[in-house]
Amino acid sequence: MKLNELRDNEGARKGRMRVGRGTSSGKGKTAGRGVKGQTSRSGVAIKGFEGGQMPIHMRLPKRGFNVPNPVKLNAVNLGRLQTAVEAGKIAKGATVTAASLVEAGVLRRAKDGVRILASGELKEKLNFEVAGASKAAQEAIEKLGGTVSILKQATPAAEAAAPEAGDDA
């Protein structure tokens, strides 16, 4: 058998039904769309329509809450930082910020900040200026003699409430 002789078994692939090709084709005249009405015409996209009855997605109660302006943080594990230190991308005893992690290639882009998590093991002393850190990560860093300073996050509501520097209100 050669590659050019490979083919599916007979009946494995079904041909496309060609609709609207005459009455003897099996799908002629109205082409399976019924008679008259909105859905018989082109350009119709009624997805959740239930014939005038209140649709199910509107009948069911809504649950939960979506935060309108969520803070998007990069999560970085201690083990990932240790591999970066071993690779020479982060200097031992250096101050680690979101910008330094992007520069070192640990993060692709700094979102709204960095949160340090405790997965993995850190063996070098590092100082951190980050948006957040888990309790276990903070303890592991301070055990090695490093420091963790949590940066204040600027929320959109706080920015709107704070008066501008040049305003004389």
Secondary structure as GFF3:
##gff-version 3
##sequence-region A 1 169
A	DSSP	three_ten_helix	3	5	.	.	.	ID=ss1
A	DSSP	three_ten_helix	23	25	.	.	.	ID=ss2
A	DSSP	three_ten_helix	38	40	.	.	.	ID=ss3
A	DSSP	alpha_helix	56	59	.	.	.	ID=ss4
A	DSSP	beta_strand	74	77	.	.	.	ID=ss5
A	DSSP	alpha_helix	78	86	.	.	.	ID=ss6
A	DSSP	beta_strand	95	96	.	.	.	ID=ss7
A	DSSP	alpha_helix	98	104	.	.	.	ID=ss8
A	DSSP	beta_strand	114	117	.	.	.	ID=ss9
A	DSSP	beta_strand	127	130	.	.	.	ID=ss10
A	DSSP	beta_strand	132	133	.	.	.	ID=ss11
A	DSSP	alpha_helix	135	143	.	.	.	ID=ss12
A	DSSP	beta_strand	148	150	.	.	.	ID=ss13
A	DSSP	alpha_helix	156	161	.	.	.	ID=ss14
###
